[in-house]
């Protein structure tokens, strides 16, 4: 098959997947599965190999990240059930002060709370951000944008964000390999993007409240759910404990060999699955003490229901990656990229960005981009960490109408569609471009 037809076939299949999801409202897992099979058949992959590839890709990715994503979601929902998110946000707000509140939200959500599922975290944090915007006299955009940005960065750029864990499974990296690079890039880029975003909204006056906000004057707080006043929030130590347990164990496993201590026990505890399990158990103990055995049972049950949907979509994206590897796209891209070492990273970002705009999902967008490029990582000498970050950055770009979180932000913050484009879409897109720029700069010196 010619390179030209192969590229055209890829484009048509991905357009078809997007149309199935956006226009026909087909579940993303089914749309991806159909697209995967069509891609294999139309690019000359034998029918028996298509079936084997779908099964193998599904199983391989779940073997890599299925437990990690499940444990992360359980830990996150347990933390949210006992008020950890509210406590962390309130503590960070006191640290940053009213003037720095946008940075408090974007940095907290991108670094401290990634284990909590995106939609759950948005529902918990949005009312707090709305109240902070009102109390500080700032435009609601000054908090809605940083919240959206922080959620995207936490999901796609750092451990243990669900999208990031899926990316690592696709490229065959461990969580320990990505822990430091993820935070090293996420923290400065989120801070810089928050500054640029606030400058545009407040100094350049891009925000027009009459056009961008959609809250009835007599019911401005009716749509905002606030935590009950009589609910006692946990201490900051209890709120942070599950996250700290995970990070300490993983970091210990990284540092111990560097310090000359080859301890099997430390390595065992620092493996991502065991570290996350320890975080889950920590959150479980706190939940039981506050809500009893029945309370934790209900939360874990809801977490597993949530995990089911995420895991199926993620695993089918793994099937797509396996079929892509069988199509010969590797050779086509190798010829295109051999003249420019930076071009593959831009391509990873671009593919993920286009898919994010088309189908709305950060995880699927990034996995697909990585699946296309990963066979060339060794051939072209690409740093795997930069490939993952480029895919994560692309997955942050252009979230809009096909993304369910877009409509959640619109409702929770009381915005018009125009206002949501200026907050959810613009803030994440700005972050995407800033992260890509940093990745390309780092690539020059690596």
BELSUL-V445746 format. One record per residue. PSI is psi in degrees with one decimal (NA if undefined). NEAR is the number of other C-alpha atoms within 10 Angstrom. Layout:
psi	near
PSI	NEAR
PSI	NEAR
This chain:
psi	near
135.8	10
154.5	9
-37.6	14
-46.7	9
-36.4	12
-44.3	19
-42.7	14
-42.0	10
-45.5	16
-47.6	18
-45.5	12
-40.8	14
-44.5	19
-33.4	20
-41.4	15
-41.9	17
-44.6	24
-42.1	25
-38.7	16
-39.7	20
-46.7	20
-46.0	18
-40.9	10
-2.1	10
30.0	12
143.6	15
135.9	12
-35.2	24
-43.6	20
-41.2	16
-42.4	21
-39.8	27
-44.1	19
-46.6	17
-38.6	22
-46.9	26
-43.9	20
-42.0	16
-44.7	23
-45.7	24
-39.0	16
-11.0	16
9.8	21
9.0	14
127.9	20
146.3	13
-39.8	12
-35.0	8
-30.2	15
-47.3	22
-46.8	15
-40.2	15
-40.3	25
-46.8	23
-43.7	16
-44.2	18
-41.4	21
-50.2	23
-41.2	16
-43.4	17
-38.6	26
-34.4	22
-32.5	13
-45.5	18
-3.3	26
-49.1	23
-38.6	17
-47.4	24
-43.1	27
-47.0	22
-38.1	26
-42.1	27
-41.6	29
-47.4	29
-42.9	29
-44.5	27
-33.8	25
-44.3	31
-43.7	28
-28.8	23
-28.3	17
18.5	25
17.5	20
-39.8	26
-48.6	26
-40.9	18
-43.2	21
-46.6	23
-44.7	22
-39.9	15
-42.2	15
-36.2	19
-39.3	20
-36.3	12
-43.2	12
-26.5	14
171.5	13
-38.5	17
-34.5	11
14.2	14
-38.9	24
-39.6	30
-35.0	27
-44.8	26
-49.1	29
-42.0	27
-37.5	27
-48.2	22
-26.4	30
-15.0	28
-33.8	25
-32.1	19
20.3	28
-22.2	30
-21.5	29
132.0	27
137.7	26
-55.8	21
-39.7	13
-44.8	13
-39.2	20
-44.3	19
-36.2	16
-39.2	18
-33.2	19
-46.7	23
-37.4	19
-43.9	19
-39.9	24
-43.7	23
-39.7	16
-42.0	18
-43.3	20
-42.9	11
-27.0	10
-7.1	11
19.2	10
157.0	17
146.4	19
-27.3	24
-30.9	31
-16.6	24
-35.9	28
-39.9	30
-53.2	28
-36.1	33
-47.7	31
-42.7	27
-46.7	31
-40.3	31
-44.0	29
-44.7	31
-42.3	33
-34.4	32
-39.1	29
-10.8	31
-18.7	35
162.5	30
134.0	30
50.5	31
140.9	29
-42.7	29
-43.2	29
-43.2	31
-38.4	27
-39.0	29
-44.0	32
-38.9	23
-35.1	21
-39.6	27
-6.3	20
31.4	13
157.6	16
159.7	15
-35.4	23
-34.7	18
-28.4	14
-7.9	23
-55.9	19
-48.3	15
-38.3	16
-51.0	24
-37.0	18
-32.4	13
-41.0	18
-45.5	26
-54.1	19
-36.1	15
-38.4	23
-42.5	28
-45.4	19
-44.2	16
-37.4	24
-44.3	28
-46.9	15
-40.2	15
-46.0	27
-38.3	22
-43.7	14
-42.7	14
-42.2	19
-44.6	14
-44.0	11
-5.9	10
45.8	11
-20.1	15
124.1	20
95.3	13
-44.6	14
-29.2	10
-26.6	12
-14.8	21
146.9	21
61.2	17
123.5	17
137.7	11
-32.8	7
3.6	7
39.0	9
-23.7	11
1.4	16
-31.9	11
0.2	14
117.4	18
130.1	13
147.1	15
146.3	14
138.7	7
-28.3	7
2.3	6
120.1	9
121.8	12
153.9	17
167.1	18
162.7	14
-35.7	16
-44.6	12
-36.7	20
-40.0	22
-15.0	19
-49.9	18
-42.5	27
-44.4	26
-38.4	16
-47.1	20
-49.7	25
-42.6	20
-43.8	14
-43.2	23
-44.3	26
-39.4	16
-40.1	16
-27.3	24
-41.6	19
-35.3	14
-50.0	14
-34.5	13
-29.5	10
5.7	8
10.1	8
98.9	11
81.7	13
115.6	11
-34.9	10
-41.8	9
-41.5	19
-40.1	18
-50.2	15
-29.6	20
-4.8	25
140.7	20
-41.7	25
-46.2	22
-40.2	18
-44.9	24
-37.1	30
-41.0	22
-37.8	21
-41.2	25
-45.0	25
-36.4	18
-46.8	21
-34.1	29
-43.6	24
-43.9	15
-40.7	21
-43.2	23
-42.0	16
-30.2	12
-32.9	15
-6.0	14
174.6	13
-38.9	13
-37.2	10
-46.5	17
-32.6	23
-42.3	16
-42.3	11
-45.9	19
-37.4	18
-44.7	12
-38.2	15
-41.7	21
-34.7	16
-43.8	11
-43.1	16
-34.2	20
-49.3	13
-45.7	12
-42.6	20
-41.2	22
-46.2	17
-44.5	22
-43.5	28
-38.8	29
-34.7	27
-32.8	30
-37.1	32
-42.4	30
-43.1	28
-38.7	26
-41.8	27
-39.6	28
-40.7	23
-19.9	18
-3.7	17
-14.1	20
4.9	17
-26.7	18
-47.8	17
-37.7	12
-47.6	15
-34.8	18
-40.2	16
-35.4	10
-33.2	11
-11.8	16
-21.3	13
-17.2	9
115.1	9
-25.0	14
-21.0	16
-39.7	14
-38.5	22
-39.5	25
-39.0	19
-42.4	21
-48.4	30
-46.4	30
-44.6	20
-46.8	19
-38.8	30
-44.2	28
-43.6	18
-35.9	26
-44.1	26
-33.9	23
-45.6	23
-9.1	24
-17.0	28
126.4	22
-45.0	28
-52.1	27
-40.5	28
-48.8	29
-42.5	34
-44.6	31
-45.2	25
-44.0	29
-38.6	29
-36.3	24
-38.9	21
-27.3	24
-34.8	23
-17.6	17
-2.8	17
-48.2	15
-40.8	10
-43.2	10
-2.2	14
32.3	9
134.3	19
119.3	13
-36.1	19
-38.0	18
-33.2	23
-44.9	26
-43.7	29
-36.3	30
-41.1	33
-42.0	35
-40.0	35
-44.8	33
-36.4	34
-14.7	38
-10.3	37
132.4	28
26.2	24
125.6	28
-136.3	21
-28.7	18
-2.0	19
120.9	18
-30.8	13
-26.1	20
-46.9	20
-28.5	17
-43.7	17
-41.4	26
-45.2	21
-46.6	18
-30.7	20
-2.0	25
52.5	23
160.5	24
172.0	20
-40.2	20
-43.3	14
-34.8	26
-36.5	26
-34.4	21
-17.4	21
-72.8	31
-52.0	27
-49.2	23
-45.3	21
-43.1	30
-36.5	31
-40.0	23
-44.0	22
-42.3	29
-45.9	29
-41.2	19
-43.6	17
-42.5	28
-44.3	23
-43.3	16
-42.1	17
-43.5	21
-36.4	16
-44.3	12
-37.7	12
-28.6	15
-34.1	9
-8.0	6
NA	8
